[in-house]
Amino acid sequence: RALEYGYSFYSFEVYGPKSLGVGGDVIYASSFENASELPASAILDDKAHTRWASKQNDHEGLIFDFKAPVIFDLIKVRWEVSFARIFKIYTHAETSDTSPARDADGWEYLTGTEAGLGEVDTFKLKTAATSRYVKVELIQRETSEATKKTGRYPWESTFSIYSFDIYKEAELR
């Protein structure tokens, strides 16, 4: 310390690797809580403060188009206080600009959980996946314990995602 006033600084920032999904598109979202303020595109925008939220329903879904096949073996879903207790993630072999529909044949189960904990769910795949299209089926809503103490319960909540990130673990520093 140089003066008697103490320490001072303007900002503190932490940077990490950019998700391989940044720059992709959310080509399907089954619903929106508020499409103008909480757009599905926020899931892939690489901004920590933006998010998407569904309506207050179970069984919502999303489809991402990464615009070209991407190889990845690590998935992170960063949730707001309203998250999915049960969700499943699928890939599709399609590589053309004609995206597969939510109920189309060819979706292959990749990973998921029946005990999502919220905040950040991380999945390390046993073998790398390659896919242009990824589908997330959000099956059952949950909310944080702190939110429940305010009187808002899972059936009054949405699914709310800040980011869906994919990586090649070996390329992370």
C-alpha positions in Angstrom: 0.0 0.0 0.0 1.5 3.4 -1.0 -0.9 5.7 0.9 -3.0 5.5 4.0 -6.3 5.0 2.1 -6.1 1.3 1.5 -6.2 -0.8 -1.7 -8.4 0.1 -4.7 -8.9 -1.3 -8.2 -11.5 -0.7 -10.9 -12.3 -4.2 -12.1 -11.5 -7.8 -11.7 -12.1 -10.1 -14.6 -11.6 -13.8 -15.2 -11.4 -15.3 -18.7 -11.8 -18.8 -19.9 -12.0 -20.6 -23.2 -14.8 -19.8 -25.6 -17.3 -22.5 -26.1 -17.2 -24.2 -29.5 -21.0 -23.5 -29.7 -20.5 -19.7 -29.7 -21.7 -18.4 -33.1 -24.2 -21.2 -33.5 -27.9 -20.6 -33.7 -30.8 -21.7 -31.5 -33.1 -22.8 -34.3 -35.9 -24.2 -32.2 -37.2 -23.2 -28.7 -40.5 -24.7 -27.7 -41.6 -21.7 -25.8 -40.5 -18.3 -24.3 -41.3 -16.6 -21.0 -40.5 -13.3 -22.8 -39.0 -13.6 -26.2 -37.8 -10.0 -26.5 -36.1 -9.9 -23.0 -35.1 -13.6 -22.7 -34.4 -14.8 -26.2 -33.2 -18.3 -27.0 -30.2 -16.8 -28.8 -28.8 -15.8 -25.4 -27.9 -19.4 -24.7 -25.1 -19.3 -27.3 -24.1 -15.6 -27.2 -21.0 -15.9 -24.8 -22.4 -13.3 -22.4 -22.6 -14.2 -18.7 -25.7 -12.0 -18.0 -28.1 -13.0 -20.8 -30.4 -16.0 -20.7 -33.4 -17.7 -22.2 -36.5 -18.8 -20.2 -39.4 -21.1 -21.2 -43.0 -20.8 -20.2 -44.0 -22.5 -17.0 -44.3 -26.0 -18.5 -42.4 -29.3 -18.2 -41.4 -31.0 -21.5 -39.8 -28.0 -23.2 -37.1 -28.4 -25.8 -34.3 -26.6 -27.7 -32.3 -27.4 -30.9 -28.9 -25.9 -31.6 -27.3 -25.5 -35.1 -23.5 -25.1 -34.8 -23.4 -24.4 -38.6 -20.9 -27.2 -39.2 -20.1 -30.5 -37.4 -18.2 -29.8 -34.1 -16.2 -32.4 -32.2 -16.6 -32.1 -28.4 -16.4 -34.2 -25.3 -17.4 -31.8 -22.5 -20.8 -30.1 -22.1 -21.6 -27.4 -19.5 -25.2 -26.1 -19.0 -25.2 -23.0 -16.8 -28.7 -22.4 -15.2 -30.5 -19.5 -13.6 -32.3 -20.4 -10.3 -34.9 -22.2 -12.4 -33.3 -25.3 -13.9 -34.1 -28.8 -15.1 -34.1 -31.7 -12.6 -34.4 -34.1 -15.5 -33.1 -33.4 -19.0 -31.6 -35.3 -22.0 -29.1 -34.2 -24.7 -29.2 -35.7 -28.2 -27.0 -35.4 -31.4 -28.1 -35.9 -35.0 -26.0 -37.1 -37.9 -27.5 -34.6 -40.3 -25.0 -32.1 -41.6 -27.0 -30.2 -44.3 -28.7 -26.8 -43.9 -32.0 -28.7 -43.5 -32.2 -29.1 -39.7 -34.0 -32.1 -38.2 -37.3 -31.4 -36.4 -37.6 -32.1 -32.7 -39.6 -35.3 -33.3 -37.6 -36.4 -36.4 -35.9 -39.8 -36.6 -32.2 -39.9 -36.2 -31.7 -38.2 -32.9 -29.2 -40.2 -30.8 -29.1 -39.9 -27.0 -25.8 -38.5 -25.9 -26.1 -37.7 -22.1 -28.4 -36.3 -19.5 -29.5 -36.6 -15.9 -32.4 -37.4 -13.7 -30.8 -35.5 -10.8 -29.8 -32.1 -12.2 -28.5 -29.8 -9.4 -28.8 -26.4 -11.1 -26.1 -23.7 -11.3 -23.8 -25.7 -13.6 -24.3 -29.2 -14.9 -21.2 -30.6 -16.4 -20.9 -33.8 -18.5 -17.6 -35.4 -19.6 -18.3 -37.8 -22.4 -16.6 -41.2 -22.6 -15.9 -40.6 -26.3 -16.0 -37.5 -28.3 -19.2 -36.6 -30.2 -19.4 -35.0 -33.6 -22.5 -33.1 -34.5 -23.8 -30.1 -36.2 -27.2 -30.3 -34.5 -27.8 -30.8 -30.8 -31.2 -31.2 -29.1 -32.0 -30.6 -25.4 -35.1 -32.1 -24.0 -36.0 -30.4 -20.7 -38.3 -32.8 -18.9 -38.9 -31.7 -15.3 -38.5 -28.3 -13.8 -36.8 -27.5 -10.5 -35.8 -24.4 -8.6 -33.1 -23.6 -6.0 -33.8 -24.1 -2.3 -33.3 -20.4 -1.7 -36.0 -19.7 -4.3 -38.4 -22.2 -2.6 -37.9 -20.3 0.7 -39.4 -17.2 -1.0 -42.5 -19.2 -1.8 -41.9 -19.9 -5.5 -42.0 -23.7 -6.2 -40.9 -25.7 -9.3 -44.4 -25.8 -10.8 -44.4 -22.0 -10.8 -41.0 -21.8 -12.4 -39.6 -22.0 -15.9 -36.5 -23.6 -17.4 -33.9 -20.9 -17.6 -30.5 -21.2 -19.2 -27.6 -18.7 -19.3 -25.4 -20.9 -21.5 -25.0 -24.2 -23.2 -21.3 -24.7 -23.7 -19.3 -27.4 -25.6 -15.6 -28.0 -25.5 -12.8 -30.4 -26.4 -11.3 -31.0 -23.0 -7.8 -31.6 -24.3 -7.8 -28.1 -25.7 -8.7 -26.4 -22.4 -5.7 -24.7 -20.7 
